[in-house]
Amino acid sequence: MEEAAAAAKAEAEAAAKAEAEAAAVASLSLQEPEPPPLPRGEILTVKLSEVEGAQVGGAVHILALGESVVGDARWLMPCPRSGGEQTLTLRDGFCGRRTVTRGALAGRTYEFWVERLEALNEMALHGGPLWVGRELKAVAGLVSQGARVVGRRPGQPSTPAALWAALAARCGSTTRVNNANAWCGLLHPSVQGLLDAAAAPPQPTRQRSLAELAGEAAAIGSRAGGLRELRADGSQLRLIGSLASEAFLAAMKAISPTEPEFVFEQLLKRKEFQLTWLPEELRSGLSKVCCCSTRLLPPPSPPSPPPPSLPPP
């Protein structure tokens, strides 16, 4: 009797343990998969809930800004929610990542990017932007990359809407992404500002006058008893060298704004400048260069003698 009771008790404990393990597995299956870790060098993360009226949750991580495509209007797209009055300039290599938080695709993580379209049989579209994406999964601490998915229908330009429709179809889902621009981050003002700043022409730097440079350099070394008392490898001496270089270039451009290098070349030829400003080793090297440049060419070789004439027959 005791043996039967012990066996029944052990069987009951084993059944309870198996039921608990099954319940734990079921609870884990209902949880959303953990998104893959972001790579280093992330540029910007935006929350789509911050966009008023977007009705989209989650975040978009901008991983790369890409390179500009100059002189191709196909890389311009209407800026979302601007009524067609503004444009966004797409960039070759623009890349982002999004983990979906709601709907049939909830828990899935996607990476998307823009590249040049290679379609020699469609020259009107060849070289334009192509939206591409893939699904990412975290498996045992590693990132598994899904198949490459292209967001374009034959004969039509590529769009974010076509990309997300293709990504959903790849997962066997018939869900429709109503705001594909938001899923790519293009609806967020911070992403729009980032693309606008990248597309803006660089502002020309204003050349400072000699008086401005002298004013910045005046305070350097004043408390240490002069420039020679500064630390040899210190930042203040490096700043002095930078200011001196900028001031020297300004002086050369004051003589000839278009040919400052030629002005410096003439300055190097003056003996007074060489003796005052150049160390002896530089002066000797400069004289050798001048001598070599003025050395006469060797005399030409004498002409070859004419061949001997043949005797008459």
MOMO-V246497 format. One record per helix or strand of 3 or more residues. SS is the DSSP state (h for helix, s for strand). FROM is the first residue (numbers start at 1). LEN is the number of residues. If there is no record, write none. Layout:
# MOMO-V246497
ss->SS from->FROM len->LEN
ss->SS from->FROM len->LEN
This chain:
# MOMO-V246497
ss->h from->2 len->29
ss->s from->44 len->4
ss->h from->48 len->3
ss->s from->59 len->6
ss->h from->73 len->3
ss->s from->76 len->3
ss->s from->87 len->3
ss->s from->95 len->5
ss->s from->109 len->8
ss->s from->129 len->11
ss->s from->142 len->4
ss->h from->160 len->11
ss->h from->180 len->4
ss->h from->189 len->11
ss->h from->210 len->9
ss->h from->227 len->3
ss->h from->235 len->21
ss->h from->260 len->9
ss->h from->271 len->7
ss->h from->280 len->15
